[in-house]
Amino acid sequence: MPAMSAPLLMTTASLLFALMGVCVKLASALYGAGEIVMARSLVGVLLLAAVMKRRRIAFATPVPAMHFWRSSSGVAALILWFHSIGGLPLSTATTLNYMSSVWIALFLIGGAVLTTRAAVDGRLVAAVLAGFAGVILILRPTMTAEQAWYGLTGLLSGLLAAMAYLQVTALGRAGEPEERVVFYFSAGGVLAGAVVALAGSGLHAPHEHTAYGLALLLAIGVLAAVAQWMMTRAYSRGATLGNAALQYLGVAFAFVFGVAIFDDPVGWMALLGMLLIVAAGVAATLLRTRVPAEPAPPKDA
């Protein structure tokens, strides 16, 4: 059986991540974001532990502090994203989380301004502005007063994901194996998810697990693990820009699932906003990959 090509791997990974989002939204009616993140991360811990043992990769790391900050920002982004999925249309929450590429571009602009070591690329500024214009268009027609908090958490999840991506790059430059990076990220998700779940348990009665609920939690973990593996393989085999562009198919898949399954509202302003964010994200990635010092794309959120 021939190996899957990078475009097919990335397309399938985007589809699986969108399906994970569907399961998260369904599970949000039964569980809090902390419980869902804990279940999703537990599958990752078990899988990566088995992979590391098979490949004889040591669990000990010479840079524990770097792993701590990477896991902290990445897990916080995941919890906020899952929280926003529970209160926003699926495509809206997904698109806000995919703002991470635009946030990274903004970080690069800020770094250039503060250090004055390089001129600011006007095209990168335009991409950032287009991305935030897309945010305004998305939130204006879809966010009610009750959804304001969910919109802010979705936007913040993208910001924290961008910080996590940069930290993944730093870990790679420090020589940390990819498997170890993802393992500690997943371990952090289990711990943080448990803490958030316990903190929230004082606000409501404990959940009574059902076969349906447990099946959703298992599906979230499996879909995330498989999708992450496929995305990692795609980035190792294919062109950075092509993979980054195909990754945004997750927004399109989330939109289709949101309309078909959850009857999410469809408006021209929201659609235009999504297109602006996708275009801004792809453009920002293209411009960043032309910079020699630009890090490799992240392998995990």
N, C-alpha and C positions, 0 to 999 in steps of 0.2 A: 504493500500500500504506500503510494507516494506521500512524502511529507507535505503538510499544508503550507501554502505560500504565506508570506508576511501579510499581504492585503486580506487574505481569507481569515487568517488568525485574528487580525485586528477587528475585522468586521464581526466575526463571531463573538469575540470578547465584548465588543460594544453591545451586541444583542443580549448577551448573558448578563451584563451589568444592568441593562434596562429591565430585564426580567427580575433581577435581584431587587431593583427599585419597586417593582410591582409587589413582590413578596413583602418588602419592608412596609409599604403602604397598607397592605392587608394586615400585617402583623401589628401595625401601630394602633389598630383598634383593640388589641388584646394586651399589648406590652408597651412599656416605656422604651425610649431610645437606648437607655443604658442596658437593659436586658437584651435588646436586639443586637447591639454592638458586642456584648459579651458572648452571645451565641455565635455570631459571625466570626469573632476572633478565635474562639475555642477550636473551631475546625481548622483555622490557619495554624494555630500552635501545634496541633496534633500532626497535621500534614508536614509542616516544616521540620518538626522534630524528627520525623521518620526520614525525610530527605537528607537532613544533616547527618543523621547517624549512618545512613547508607553511603553517603559521599565522604564520610569521616571528616566532617567540618566541626571544629571545636565550638562549644557553646560559649567559652570564655572569650571576652573581648578586651583589647587594650584601650578602647575608647568608650567606656561605659557612659560618660557624661554626654557624649554625642548621641548615643542611642537614646538616652533619657529625653533629651530635647526633641529629637526627631519623633519619638513615640508620643510625646506629650502633644505636640502640635498636630500630628497626624490623627491621633485618636480623638482629640478635641474636634477636629474638622469632621471626622466620621460621625461622632455623636450629634453635632449640630446639623449635619446633612440629613441624617435619619430623622431627627426631630422635625426639620422643615418639610420632609416628605409627608409626614403625618398630617400637616396642616395646609399644604399648598397643592395645587395641581402638580402631578408628577413631572411634567415637562418643565414647569417653572422651577421647581426645586432642583432638578437635574441641571438646567441651564445655569442657574446661579452658582452651583458647585463647580461647573466647568469654566467659571470665570478665572480659575487659577492661572491660566496662561496670561491673561490680561494683567492680573496682579503682579506676576513675575516681571512682565514688561515694565510695569510702573516702578517696581523695585530697581530695575536696571536704570531707568531714567533718574530716579532719586539718587542712586549711587553716582551716576555721572555728574549730576549737579553738585553734589556734596564734595566729591573728590576733585572735580574740575580736571580730571585726567583725559576726558574725551568729550567731544561735542555730542549733544543730544540729537539722536536721529529723529527728524521731524515725522518720518513715516511711523516710527514706533509711538510717538505721541498721538498721532492720528488714530492708530489702532486702539490705544487706551481710551481715547475719547469716544470712539465708536462703540467700544465695549460697554462703557458706562451709559451711553445713550440707549443701548439695547436694554440695560437694566431698568432704566426709567420707563421705557415702553412696555416691558414685561410686567412690571409691578403695578403700573397705573391701572390697566384694565382688569387685572386679575386679583389684586390684593384688597380685601375689605379691611375695615378697622380691626376686626377680630384676627385677621391674618398678619397684622403688622409685625408681630414678634417673629412669626415663622419666616417672613421675608428677610428680616434682619439676620436671623440665624443662618438662613441659606446663603446670604451674601458673605457672612463672616466665615462660613465653612470653606468657601472658595479661597478667602484670604489665608486662612490657616493651612489649607492644602498647599498653597503656593509656598509657604514657609517650609512645610514638610518636604516638598519636592527639592528645594534648595539644600536642605539638610541631608537628604538622600545622596545628592551629588557630592556633598562634602565627605560623607561616609565612604563613597566609592573611591574618592581621591585618597582617602586614608588607608585604602587597601582592604576594607571590610567586604567579605563575601556577600553577595546579594541575598543568599538564603538566610544568613545571620541577621541582616537588616530587617527582612520581612518577619523573621521569627520574633525578634524583640518588639517589633511593631504590634504583632498579633498578641504577644504576651501582655503588652501594655494595654491593649484593647480589652483583654479579659479582666485585668485588674481594675482599670478605670470604669469599665462597664458595670462591674460588680459594685463598685463604690457608688456610682450614680444610681444604680437600681436600689441599693439599700437606703440611700438618702431619700429617694422618692417613695419608698415603701411606707414611710410615715405619713404620706399624704393620701393614701388609699389602702383599701384592704388588699391582702396578698392575692396574687393571681392564682386561679385554679387552672392548671394546665389541662389542655385537651389534646386529643390526637391531631386535630386540625392545627392548633397553635404550635405544637411541637414540630409538625411537618413543615410549617412555614419557617420556623427557626432553622431547621436542618437545611431546607432549600436555600435559605439566604447564605448560610455558611458554605455550602457546596458550590453554588453559583459563583460566589465571590472568589473562592479558591481556584476554580477552573478558569474563570475569566482572567484572574490575575496571572495565572500561568501562561495562558494564551497571549496576553498582552506582553508579558516579558519575552516570550519567544518571538513575537512579532518585532519588537524593538531590537532584538539581537540579530535578526535576519534582514529586516527591511530598512528603507530610507527613513530618516527621522521625520521629515516633512510629510511624507505620504502616510506614515503611521499616525502622526498628530492630526492630520485632516480626517482620516477614517475614524479616529477615536470620537470625533464629534457626531458620528452617526448615532451615538448613544442618545443625543438630544432628539433626533428624529424618531428613533425607536420608542423613547419615553413618551413623546407626543402621541404617537399612534396608540400605544397601550393606554395612555391616560384617557384619550377620547373613547376608545373601544370598551374599556373595562370600567372606568370610573366616571364616564360622561363628563370629563373636564371641559370647561368652556373653551370655545375657539373664537378668537378675535384677530382682526388683521394687525392691530397694534402689537399684540403678543407675538404673533408670527414674525413680524418685522423685527421685533426686538431680539428674538432667537437667532434670526439670520445675521443680525448685526454682531451679536456676541460670537457666533461661530466664525464669521468672517474675520472678526478682530483677533480671535484666538489663533486661527490659522496664519494670519498675517504676522502676528507677533512671534509665532514659532518660526516662520520663515526668516524674519529679520534677525532673530536671535541665533539661528543656526549659521548665519553668515559671519558671526563674530567668532574668531579663532578660539577664544577662551571660554566660549559657551559650554556649559556642562552637558553631559548626555541626558536624555530625557529620563524622568523618574520611572521606576518600575512598580511603585506602589503609592497609593494616596496616603 
